[in-house]
């Protein structure tokens, strides 16, 4: 029998989906499950998005669209960039994709030859590792533990870029930690980046509208505009606009990179569907009250989550200032037992918590930090307090 390609030996299904599916199965079996596992926003976009999609359906041309993305989508995205203070981008700097994941995959293929260096911080969003492995990148991990608030320091970045990776992949706000870099922190990192001209910077900022405490969203290009030639900004409608299933990803960067993504599109997907494009234009250029209101709601939930976790003796949860995740260090539980079973690591911790208390979380090792645990707090608000109470009970019962 013929064999699969060697790269399939490096590709594996998403660890996050495995937990989500176990939780769904237990629920279907009648168990009372509270899921803090999957990172879906749990709200829908405004009616104007559906109205635009319906209108596009009525007027459907049945044709392929442009490989780069419809002009109207690119223009609406350029307007969104302007609201973020990222001015001066033209259609030639931008491209669309089937979600940010697809944009990131296209960028990996467009920027990295097999064996090229790719640097990124841990904890990282799971797919960074998977995509890097599929394209055969030489991965350089930059450990950012809870003791440094899961944030990369300028010295760490300097040492990493001195090894001349082809790409540095940055994520702000972060999935899985919810950490947000302040204006000064971004400025300090940008100063380092300026000194290393051989590296592309891919900045995955898809949670840019979900930032709390007035910290604001800051990008390397805000700090050092001359980096525009090397910084590739990645965005998505999935999280901030409550549209994960619509699959809209966007990028802005140097023309040569946007053109490369356009060429990849011409070979992979041809174009986004017309109806999806109409919905994207409405989301990006219509009223912005849904993302703004949801951000305020997530900030209140964040307060509840962090207070509950930091009240558990030995658990350390740096305060997230964006997205909808918390990432406590739960290593205090390792070596202890629950219901007669010893918990040796994060995976066993998550399995025991799900079994004993019906609470689903994702083990930190899925993000390269096995001392952690990701809590996605997008569940309906009434489930939040009981879910957190169950986690507290679980810790109290450890012996
Ligand atoms: N980047 C980060 C940091 C994410 O958390 C996710 C989704 O969870 C993505 C990219 C992919 O988003 P999309 O739904 O647009 O493919």
Boltz pocket constraint, residues with backbone or C-beta under 6 A from the ligand:
constraints:
  - pocket:
      binder: B
      contacts: [[A, 39], [A, 98], [A, 99], [A, 100], [A, 101], [A, 102], [A, 125], [A, 171], [A, 173], [A, 174], [A, 175], [A, 204], [A, 206], [A, 235], [A, 236], [A, 237], [A, 238], [A, 244], [A, 248], [A, 249]]
      max_distance: 6.0
